[in-house]
């Protein structure tokens, strides 16, 4: 059942709200579709400039996310999916308060 196969990973970069983000996308994660019929894709999202800057989808600047290749394709690809996800989560009031606080100058 299990066979050796070469892994395929796409690497992308995008800038979102002044943060450069690296996106790694593996559409056939561990070839689970071949062995088990599972459409499992893997995304790694990392803020690289500023390094590990918080994002609406991760406080640490890094996120590993499993989805399906069909879901990624339906969103227009990995970059479009991540940017849409970030935009949606950035509308959350908690994120907006955090982003506003970072922009606010403090004397202490």
N, C-alpha and C positions, 0 to 999 in steps of 0.2 A: 504494500500500500504506500508506504512512505518512500519517496524517491528524492534523490538529490536534484535540486534545481537552483538555478541562479536567481538570486533575489534582484528585484528591480525597484529602485527608489528614485523618485523625482525630487529635485531640490529647487526651491523657489525662494525669492525674497520679495517683500512688499513693505511699504511704509504706511503705517496707520497712525494718525494723530501725532506725527513726529517721532514715532518709534519704529525702527527698522526691525522687521520680524523675519526670521528664517522659518520656512515651512518645508518639512520633509514629508513626502507622501509615498506610501507603499501600497499600490492598489490591490496587490494579491499577497497580503501578509501571510507569510509562512506557507503559501500555496495551499491553504485550507480548502479552496474551491476544488482543487484537483483531487485531494484525498477524501474530503468529507462533504463536498457540495456547498460549503459555506462561503458566502461572498463577504469576506472580511478584509477591510482596508485599514491602514494605520496612518495617522497623522501625528507628527511631532511639530509643535509650535513653540518657538523660542524667541524672546526679545533679545536682540543682539546689540542694539545701540539705541539708548543706553542698555548696557548689559543687564539682563534679567529684570528689566523694568516691569512693574505690575501691569497687567492687562485686565480688561473686564472678565476674561475667562480664566484668569489665574493670578493669584497674588504673588507668586514666585517668579513670574516671567517665563515659565516652562509649562507645557501641557502636552500630555500624551493622550490621544483620543482614538478610539476604535469606532468605525462606522462601516458602511458598505460602499463599494466602488460605485454602485448605482446612485447612491445618495450624493456622492461627490460629483458625479457627472451631471446629475439633475440640477445641482447648484451652479454649474458652469465651470467646475474644476476646483482644485484645492485652494487656490488663492481666493477665488470668489466665495467659496464656502467660508473660509476663515474670516474674510473681511465682513461678510454678512453677519456671521456669528458675533464678531466683535461689535459691530454697529448695534445689533439687537441688545446685547448685554450692556452696552454703554448707556442705553436708555434707562437702565435700572436706577432708581433714586439713590441707592447706596453707593453705586459707582460714581454717579454725578457728584454726590457730596464729597467723596474722596478726591475726585479730580479737581473740584473747586478748591478744596483745602490745600492741595499741592500748589495751586496757582496763587493762593493768598499769601502775601508777604507777612512774615512774623518778626517781631522784634526780640523774641526770646528763643 
